[in-house]
Structures are given as C-alpha cells and as structure tokens.
Amino acid sequence: MKERLTRLKTVRKLIKNYRIESQEELLGYLQKEGFEVTQATLSRDLKLLKVGKISDGHSGYVYTMPDDEDRKESEQIYVQDFLRGYVSIDYSGNIVVIKTFGGHADAVSNALDAMNLDEVLGTVAGDNCIFACLKDGVTGPQFLSALKLRIPELEEE
C-alpha cells in the first residue's frame, strides 16, 4: 500500500511540474523515478486522482490535476450521495454491511469507493445493500472512525 501512495504523490508531482501529453510519457517519468507500473495501473491511478486533459493552446492536450476547490466540491457530492442513500451500517469481522434505501446501493457504493478510504479493500452493491470488505487487520470500529472523519454528519443506528 505504501508504494501505491508514494506513486500517487509522484504522479501528482510529475503532472504539476511537467507538460505531459500521454500515459506513455508519464510512464517514462515514473520509470525514471524508480516505479515499475503497468499502463492499466496508471490508468486506474489517473482516474482515482481525477486527472483530466486540457488544451495546451496549440494543437495538443496535457494532463492536469483538479484544484483543491474542485476536489472538495466533488467530495461533497459523494458525501451527500452517501448520506441520502444509507439506512444503517453494521459489521462482522472484516465485512461491513451498509443497508440503503431501495435503489440507492449503487450510488452509496460509488460514493464509498470515491472516498478512497485506506481501510476498504472493495465494495459490492446490490439493490438495497452494500458489502464492503475491509483490509486485513482493520476492524469495523476503525472503519466507522475513518468514515466519520470524512462524513462528520454520519449518524450511527
């Protein structure tokens, strides 16, 4: 996990400091920094970081990072989706069960995934229920604490 976080920080730094037009070019910079990463992993990293492309004013496009204001606004949308859709949260071992209003599980699951909590390995959504698998050693109360840091308005049942 540490390598991933270090890689994400490096990707941010590279995009802010260089004029990068393609994933291939970014992969080259990452290799110079000592990272061995596949194109598929880099693509997921770019999506996670919400990297976009903007016109360079000439004939091409370059990667850009969202500013802090955009990031906060985007995160608030996910928080609202989560709060609007969830009914209750319970856990057993490394499994968290989040019950939702009918038809809201997908939105709540997407919101949880977008928050990119280090404690969560992944989520599976049904119609009115989400299963979140926690990483090895993470407990339900630790997950709830981390979630409350992101969503202070969260009420426990």
N, C-alpha and C positions, 0 to 999 in steps of 0.2 A: 504494500500500500504506500509505503514511504516513497518508493521510486515513482509511483504514479503522481503523487502530489508534487514532488520535485519536478517531474516532467511537465505538469500543467503550469507550474510557475515559470518554467523555462520557456514554454510556448508563449505565454503572455509577454514575457520579456522580449522574445525574438520579434513578435508581431509589432510591439510598440517601438522597437529600435531599428527594424529593417523594413525595407519595402519588399514585401513577399507577395508574389503573384500566384503561386501554385503550391499544392501539397508536396510535390516533388522537391521544390525549392526549400520548403520548410523541413522536410525530412532530411535534406542535406545539412541544414543548420543544426538540427537535432543530433545528427551523427557526429558532427564536429564537436558538439557539447558532450559526447560520450553516451548518447542514448541509442539503443537498438530498438526500433519501433516499426511496426508494420503500417502500411497505408490504412488498413481498416481501423487499427487502434488510433491512429492520428485523426482519422475522420470522426471517430467517437469523441475524442478529446475536443476537437473543434466544435462539435455540437454541444457538448457539455459546457464549454466556455462561452457559448453563444457568439462565436466568431462569425463575422459577416464579411462580405466583399463590397467595396465601394469603388466607384470610378476614380482612376488616378488623374483624371482631367485631360488625358491624352487619348490613347487607344486601348487601354487595358484596365484591369481591376486589381486591387490589392486587398489583402486581409486587414481587418480592423477589429478591435475589441470594443464591446459596448462600454459606454461610460458608466460611472457609478450610479448616476441618476436613472439610466435605462435599466440597469441591473436591479436596483431597488424597486422600481415600478413593476418589473417583470416578476420579481419575487413576491410582491404584494398581491399580484393577480393569483399566483399559485396558493398563497395563504388563504385568500378569500374562497377559492375553489375548494380547498380542504375544509374550511370551517362551514361552508354552505352544505357540504355533502355528507360529512361524517356524523354518525349517531353515537358510537361508543368504541372504546379501544380496550382490548384485553390481551393477555399474553400467557404463554406457557413455554418454558424453555427458551429456545431461540426463535419461536414463531409468535408473531403479533397478528391478531385478528382485529381488523377495523371494520365494523359494521357501518353501512352507509344507507342513505335513503335509496329507494329503488331507482336504478338507472344512473346513480352517481358514482359508482365504484371506479369506473374508468377515469373520471376527472380527478377524484381523490388520489387514485394510484399515480396518475401522471404528475399531480402536484407533489406527492411524496418523492417520486423519482427525481423531479426537477430540483427539489431542495438539496439533493445530493448529500444526505446525511451519511457520515462515515460509518455509522452503526449498522446501516441497512445493506444487505447483500443484494436483495432484489425483491420485487413485488409481483403478485399475480392478482388480477382483478376479475371478479365475476360480475353479477348484476347489482348485488347489494352487499358485497363483502369483499374485503381485500386480505390477502395473506402476505405478510412481509416476513422474509427470512432475515434474521439478524446475523451478523458476523460472529464467528467463533469467540466465545468469552463475553459477549455483550448480553446483558440481561434486559428484561422488559422495563424495569425502573430506569435503567440507564438510557434506553431508547426514549422513554417518555420525557426524561430530563432534557435530552438533546432536542426533542421535538418542541418542548415548551420554550427553549431558547429562541427557536425560530418563530414560534406561534405563541406569544405570551397570553393571548386570549383563550387558549385551549382550556376547556373545562373537562375534568375527568368525571366519569359516571360513578 
